[in-house]
């Protein structure tokens, strides 16, 4: 999209407007789709490879990317900063190989960046260094509106944007047998992150779950949200083996970050740096299914945030989700109460599950049907799909509460089919009584093959008396011929 030469045939030294920047390792399955999604939006693509042993580098070059062979030193921020120093554009779009960009109007985005380009960096650095004080910011902190001082008396200050928060759609699914999905049909969790920023003023911080901060001491980035494009992250829609490998790597990096601060094993420390490191560690432990360790680190993070700001909120919110996964109704209700007391006005951070979904689950635990119905009125079809899918990820008793209330308050055919399908997986884990309740509904929906009672009757890991009881109820109540045959074979 750039001209090779300027006026009179001389080389054009004008920096590109926007450049995509990636760090990669063994991404041959994803890199082509990522690069293709950037067409028309960026002027160039810089791929910093940290040691691929597959065809990532060749594929990236074949698709027009500028590839630099780099190295890995156990820090995502360090690798991203090395890549960033190799970029040339005024604006940088940071994206991963397992992500793609969706945008309805590439020209509109570029015009927006051209408009912001009109504020010269040298002028702004000078004005900033003479102006007030503050502290460095990251995407975990609340954005502050920095304005350029008027050059002449009576002029209005001009807002200067350093970075844009972009919506990240995390696709939540796992493949155990090579199934293929249409990504648009999978449940998603959306959160904002700084991914589009001025190259000269921004840098990365953090070994893992790295974030963008300002290079200029004593000031924050001026950050605004943009609805004009979003990033689709399919990193969770992968095999469980690969997901587990990434989770273990992230935990190792999170522990190194705590070690680097000299805080590990010394009890609860205070300060946003320690709080952020503990938050990352808690999330990493959650990912490797160390739920008790995750809950411990997340609560320590909430206590360590001496400003009691966004980090504390995110830590408590994540701790609430872990308690739900643990099937601990007592901790779940206590954490929800604590969040309401300490944060009566929720921060605008939309990371993880939305607050209304968490509140709906809490209302289900309390069997507060009226509250469930009130909250449910705010859910659109994708939100209901995401809510119902959560039952597969959490403790079975809380999952049953969620499915039961969902069955009572949602009445669309699509919702009921989803509830029936998920309940067929959850109900067999909860005994004969629960399996019978859901078997009646599932058979009434016309899918007897999903009957939880029959799942119990066929399960060789259940005891013989339990299998016989399940088969007997299915044979008697539903006249199931297969159940009658099973009764003979089990005995």
C-alpha positions in Angstrom: 0.0 0.0 0.0 3.1 2.2 0.2 4.8 4.0 -2.7 8.5 3.0 -3.2 9.6 6.5 -4.1 8.7 10.0 -3.2 8.9 13.1 -5.3 11.6 13.4 -8.1 12.3 9.7 -7.8 13.9 9.9 -4.4 13.2 7.1 -1.9 10.2 7.8 0.2 11.3 8.0 3.9 7.8 8.5 5.2 7.1 5.7 7.7 4.3 3.3 7.0 1.0 4.1 8.7 0.3 0.7 10.3 2.2 -2.5 10.6 1.2 -5.9 12.1 3.7 -7.4 14.5 3.8 -11.1 15.5 6.0 -13.4 17.5 5.8 -17.1 16.5 6.9 -20.6 17.2 5.6 -23.6 15.4 2.5 -22.0 14.0 2.3 -23.6 10.5 -1.3 -24.5 11.1 -2.4 -20.9 11.8 -0.1 -18.4 10.2 -1.6 -18.3 6.7 -5.1 -17.5 8.0 -3.7 -14.8 10.3 -1.8 -13.1 7.5 -4.7 -13.4 5.1 -7.0 -11.6 7.5 -4.8 -8.5 7.5 -5.1 -7.8 3.8 -6.1 -4.2 3.1 -5.6 -3.1 6.7 -1.8 -3.0 7.2 1.1 -1.8 5.2 3.4 -4.6 6.3 3.8 -7.6 8.5 6.7 -8.3 10.8 7.1 -11.9 12.0 9.7 -12.4 14.8 10.2 -16.2 15.0 11.5 -17.5 18.3 12.6 -20.9 17.2 10.1 -22.7 15.0 11.0 -26.3 13.9 8.1 -26.6 11.4 7.2 -24.6 8.3 6.1 -21.4 10.0 9.0 -19.2 8.7 8.6 -20.4 5.0 4.8 -20.0 5.1 5.1 -16.5 6.5 7.6 -15.4 3.9 5.5 -17.0 1.1 2.6 -15.0 2.3 4.5 -11.7 2.1 5.6 -11.2 5.7 9.0 -9.8 6.7 10.5 -12.6 8.9 13.3 -12.2 11.4 14.8 -15.2 13.1 15.0 -14.4 16.8 15.2 -16.3 20.1 13.2 -17.1 23.2 14.2 -16.2 26.8 11.2 -17.1 28.8 9.5 -13.7 28.5 6.7 -12.8 26.1 7.3 -9.1 26.8 11.0 -9.3 26.0 10.3 -11.1 22.7 7.5 -8.7 21.7 9.8 -5.7 22.5 12.6 -7.1 20.3 10.1 -7.5 17.5 8.7 -4.0 18.2 12.1 -2.4 17.7 12.3 -3.9 14.2 9.0 -2.3 13.2 8.9 0.9 11.1 5.3 2.1 11.1 3.7 4.8 13.2 1.0 2.5 14.4 1.5 -1.2 15.4 -1.2 -3.9 15.4 -0.1 -6.7 17.7 -1.6 -10.0 16.8 -0.8 -13.7 17.4 -0.6 -16.4 14.8 -3.7 -18.1 16.2 -5.8 -15.0 15.8 -7.5 -13.4 12.9 -8.9 -9.8 12.4 -12.4 -9.0 11.4 -13.2 -5.5 10.2 -16.0 -4.1 8.1 -14.1 -1.0 6.8 -10.4 -1.1 6.5 -10.3 2.4 4.9 -12.3 3.7 7.9 -9.7 2.4 10.3 -6.8 3.8 8.4 -8.5 7.2 8.1 -8.9 7.1 11.9 -5.2 6.4 12.3 -4.2 9.1 9.8 -6.3 11.6 11.8 -4.5 10.7 15.0 -1.1 10.8 13.2 -1.5 14.6 12.9 -0.2 15.1 16.5 3.6 15.1 16.2 5.5 12.9 18.5 8.4 15.3 19.2 5.9 18.1 20.2 4.0 15.8 22.4 7.0 14.3 24.2 8.1 17.9 25.0 4.7 18.9 26.3 4.3 15.8 28.3 7.7 16.0 30.1 6.9 19.5 31.1 3.4 18.6 32.3 1.9 16.7 35.2 2.9 13.5 36.8 1.3 10.1 37.1 2.4 6.5 36.8 2.8 4.1 33.9 -0.3 2.3 32.8 -1.1 -1.1 31.3 -4.3 -2.5 29.9 -5.1 -3.7 33.4 -5.5 -0.1 34.6 -8.2 2.5 33.9 -7.4 4.7 30.9 -6.8 8.4 31.6 -7.7 11.2 29.2 -4.4 13.0 28.5 -4.9 16.2 26.4 -2.4 18.3 24.6 -2.0 21.8 26.1 -3.4 24.6 23.9 -0.6 26.3 21.9 -2.5 29.6 22.0 -4.5 31.1 24.8 -8.2 30.4 24.4 -7.8 27.3 22.2 -9.4 24.1 23.3 -7.0 21.2 24.3 -6.8 18.5 21.7 -7.3 14.8 22.7 -4.4 12.6 21.7 -4.9 8.9 21.5 -1.9 6.7 22.1 -3.6 3.3 21.8 -6.9 1.6 21.0 -8.6 -1.2 23.1 -9.7 -3.9 20.7 -12.4 -6.5 21.5 -10.8 -10.0 21.7 -13.2 -12.8 21.1 -11.8 -16.0 22.8 -13.4 -19.1 21.2 -14.0 -21.7 23.9 -13.8 -25.3 22.7 -11.6 -28.3 22.8 -11.2 -31.1 20.2 -10.4 -34.6 21.4 -11.0 -36.5 18.2 -10.3 -34.1 15.3 -13.8 -32.7 15.0 -14.1 -29.5 12.9 -16.3 -26.6 13.8 -17.5 -23.4 12.3 -15.9 -20.9 14.6 -18.9 -18.5 14.5 -21.0 -21.3 16.1 -18.8 -21.7 19.1 -19.3 -20.0 22.5 -17.1 -17.0 23.0 -15.8 -14.9 25.9 -15.0 -11.3 25.0 -12.5 -9.0 26.7 -10.8 -5.8 25.7 -7.0 -5.5 25.2 -4.6 -2.9 23.9 -3.5 -4.2 20.5 -3.3 -1.1 18.3 -0.8 1.5 19.6 1.8 4.1 18.7 5.2 2.5 18.2 7.3 5.3 19.6 5.5 5.6 22.9 4.5 2.0 23.9 6.3 -1.1 25.1 5.4 -4.5 26.5 5.7 -5.6 30.2 5.3 -9.0 31.8 6.7 -12.5 31.2 3.2 -13.9 30.6 -0.2 -12.3 30.0 2.0 -9.3 28.9 0.5 -5.9 28.6 1.2 -2.6 26.9 2.5 0.4 28.9 4.0 3.8 28.2 7.7 4.3 27.6 7.5 7.8 29.0 8.0 7.9 32.8 5.3 9.7 34.7 2.4 9.4 32.3 -0.2 6.9 31.2 -1.3 5.9 27.8 -4.3 7.7 26.5 -6.5 4.7 25.5 -9.9 4.6 24.0 -12.0 1.6 22.8 -12.7 1.1 19.1 -15.7 -0.8 17.8 -14.5 -0.8 14.2 -12.7 -4.2 14.3 -12.2 -7.2 16.5 -9.7 -10.0 16.9 -10.9 -13.6 16.9 -8.7 -15.8 19.1 -9.0 -19.5 18.4 -6.2 -20.6 20.8 -8.7 -22.3 23.1 -10.4 -24.2 20.2 -7.4 -26.6 20.1 -6.5 -30.1 21.3 -6.5 -30.7 25.1 -2.9 -31.8 24.8 -1.7 -28.6 23.2 -3.8 -26.5 25.5 -2.3 -28.3 28.5 1.2 -27.7 27.2 0.5 -23.9 26.8 -1.0 -23.7 30.3 2.0 -25.4 31.9 4.3 -23.0 30.1 2.3 -20.0 31.3 2.4 -21.3 34.9 6.2 -21.6 34.7 6.5 -18.0 33.4 4.1 -16.7 36.0 6.2 -18.3 38.8 9.4 -16.8 37.3 7.7 -13.4 37.4 6.9 -13.8 41.1 10.5 -15.0 41.7 11.8 -12.0 39.9 10.0 -9.7 42.4 11.5 -11.6 45.3 8.0 -12.2 46.8 7.4 -15.9 46.3 6.8 -17.8 49.6 6.8 -14.6 51.7 3.1 -14.3 52.4 0.9 -11.6 51.2 2.8 -8.6 49.9 1.3 -5.3 48.8 1.7 -3.3 45.6 0.2 -3.5 42.2 3.2 -5.3 40.7 3.0 -8.1 43.2 -0.8 -8.2 42.9 -0.5 -8.5 39.1 2.1 -11.3 39.3 -0.2 -13.2 41.7 -3.2 -12.6 39.4 -1.2 -14.2 36.5 -0.1 -17.1 38.7 -3.7 -17.7 39.8 -4.9 -17.8 36.3 -2.1 -20.1 35.2 -2.9 -22.5 38.0 -6.5 -22.4 37.0 -5.6 -23.3 33.4 -3.6 -26.4 34.6 -6.6 -27.4 36.8 -4.8 -26.6 40.1 -8.0 -25.1 41.3 -7.1 -24.8 45.0 -3.8 -23.3 44.2 -5.5 -20.9 41.8 -8.0 -19.8 44.4 -5.2 -19.2 46.9 -3.1 -17.0 44.5 -6.2 -15.1 43.3 -7.3 -14.2 46.8 -3.7 -13.1 47.6 -3.7 -10.9 44.5 -7.0 -9.3 45.7 -5.4 -8.6 49.1 -2.1 -7.4 47.7 -3.6 -4.7 45.4 -3.0 -1.7 47.8 -4.9 0.6 45.5 -7.9 -1.8 45.6 -8.4 -1.1 42.0 -8.9 -3.1 38.8 -6.4 -5.9 39.8 -8.4 -6.6 43.0 -11.6 -6.7 41.0 -10.2 -9.0 38.4 -8.8 -11.3 41.0 -12.0 -11.6 42.9 -14.0 -12.1 39.7 -11.6 -14.9 38.7 -11.7 -16.4 42.2 -15.5 -16.5 42.0 -15.3 -18.5 38.8 -12.7 -20.9 40.3 -15.1 -21.5 43.3 -17.8 -22.3 40.8 -15.5 -24.8 39.0 -14.7 -26.3 42.5 -18.4 -26.9 43.0 -18.0 -25.0 46.3 -21.4 -23.3 46.9 -20.3 -21.8 50.2 -17.2 -20.1 48.7 -19.1 -19.1 45.6 -21.8 -17.2 47.6 -19.2 -15.7 50.0 -17.1 -14.4 47.1 -20.1 -13.0 45.3 -21.1 -11.2 48.5 -17.6 -9.8 48.9 -17.5 -8.5 45.4 -20.8 -6.7 45.9 -19.6 -5.1 49.1 -16.1 -4.1 47.9 -17.1 -3.1 44.4 -20.7 -1.8 44.5 -20.0 -0.2 41.1 -18.3 -2.8 38.9 -15.3 -1.6 36.9 -15.7 -1.6 33.1 -13.1 -4.5 32.6 -14.9 -7.2 30.6 -12.4 -9.9 31.0 -13.6 -13.5 31.5 -17.2 -14.4 31.9 -19.5 -11.4 32.0 -20.8 -10.3 35.4 -24.4 -11.0 34.5 -23.6 -14.7 33.7 -21.8 -15.0 37.0 -24.7 -13.4 38.8 -27.1 -15.7 37.0 -25.1 -18.8 38.2 -25.2 -17.4 41.8 -28.9 -16.9 41.6 -29.3 -20.5 40.3 -27.3 -21.7 43.4 -29.7 -19.8 45.6 -32.7 -21.1 43.7 -33.8 -17.6 43.2 -36.1 -18.1 40.3 -37.4 -14.5 40.2 -33.8 -13.1 40.1 -32.8 -15.7 37.4 -35.7 -14.6 35.2 -34.9 -10.9 35.7 -31.2 -11.4 34.7 -32.1 -13.7 31.8 -34.1 -10.9 30.1 -30.8 -9.2 29.3 -29.3 -12.2 27.5 -29.2 -12.3 23.7 -29.0 -15.7 22.0 -25.1 -15.9 22.0 -25.0 -15.0 25.7 -27.6 -17.7 26.5 -25.5 -20.2 24.4 -22.4 -19.2 26.3 -24.2 -19.5 29.7 -25.5 -23.0 29.0 -22.1 -24.2 27.7 -20.6 -23.2 31.1 -22.2 -26.2 32.7 -19.7 -28.4 31.0 -16.8 -26.5 32.7 -18.0 -26.2 36.3 -18.7 -28.5 39.2 -21.6 -30.9 38.6 -23.9 -29.8 41.5 -23.6 -26.1 40.5 -24.0 -27.1 36.9 -27.3 -28.9 37.7 -28.5 -25.8 39.5 -27.6 -23.7 36.4 -29.3 -26.1 34.0 -32.4 -26.5 36.1 -33.0 -22.7 36.3 -32.1 -22.3 32.7 -34.7 -24.9 31.8 -37.3 -22.9 33.7 -36.6 -19.4 32.3 -35.5 -20.0 28.7 -38.2 -21.1 26.3 -36.7 -21.0 22.8 -36.3 -24.3 21.0 -32.6 -23.7 20.4 -32.0 -23.0 24.1 -34.0 -26.1 25.2 -32.1 -28.3 22.8 -28.8 -27.0 24.2 -29.9 -27.5 27.8 -31.0 -31.0 27.0 -27.7 -31.9 25.3 -25.6 -30.5 28.1 -27.7 -32.1 30.9 -27.2 -35.5 29.2 -23.5 -35.1 30.1 -23.9 -33.7 33.6 -26.9 -35.7 35.0 -25.2 -39.2 35.0 -22.6 -37.8 37.4 -25.2 -36.8 40.0 -26.9 -40.1 40.8 -30.2 -41.8 40.0 -32.6 -39.1 41.2 -31.1 -36.4 39.1 -30.6 -38.7 36.1 -34.3 -39.6 36.3 -35.5 -36.0 36.4 -33.4 -35.1 33.3 -34.2 -38.4 31.5 -37.9 -37.5 31.5 -37.2 -34.1 29.9 -34.7 -35.5 27.4 -37.1 -38.3 26.3 -39.9 -35.8 26.0 -37.7 -33.7 23.7 -37.4 -36.7 21.4 -33.8 -37.7 21.9 -34.0 -41.0 24.0 -30.4 -41.8 22.9 -29.2 -39.1 25.3 -31.0 -40.6 28.3 -28.8 -40.2 31.5 -30.4 -43.3 33.1 -29.2 -45.4 30.1 -25.8 -43.7 30.3 -25.5 -44.9 34.0 -26.8 -48.4 33.1 -24.2 -48.8 30.4 -21.3 -47.4 32.4 -19.0 -50.3 33.5 -17.4 -48.0 36.1 -20.6 -47.6 38.1 -21.5 -50.3 40.6 -23.7 -53.2 39.6 -26.6 -52.1 42.0 -26.5 -48.6 40.6 -26.5 -49.8 37.0 -29.4 -52.2 37.7 -31.4 -49.4 39.4 -31.0 -47.1 36.5 -31.9 -49.8 33.9 -34.9 -50.8 35.9 -36.3 -47.2 36.1 -35.7 -46.8 32.3 -37.4 -50.1 31.5 -40.4 -49.5 33.8 -41.0 -45.7 33.3 -40.1 -45.5 29.6 -40.7 -49.1 28.4 -37.2 -49.1 27.0 -36.4 -52.4 25.4 -32.6 -51.8 25.5 -32.9 -51.2 29.3 -34.8 -54.5 29.7 -32.0 -56.3 27.8 -29.4 -54.6 30.0 -31.1 -55.8 33.1 -30.6 -59.4 32.0 -26.9 -58.9 31.0 -25.9 -56.9 34.1 -27.3 -59.6 36.4 
